[in-house]
């Protein structure tokens, strides 16, 4: 362990279980809008017109 680092206990009995809740409807709609936008931007991104935009 390096100087200045705190030791963290990651034993399973101390960590709460990760529960994944279903996303809200707003989140689902926002993701769909972003997917459509990315789909429209993809040809421009391929041609080099746009740079610095991550296309999913």
Buried (B, 14 or more C-beta within 10 A) or exposed (E): EEEEEEEEEEEEEEEEEEEEEEEEEEEEEEEEEEEEEBEEBBEEBEEEEEEEEEEE
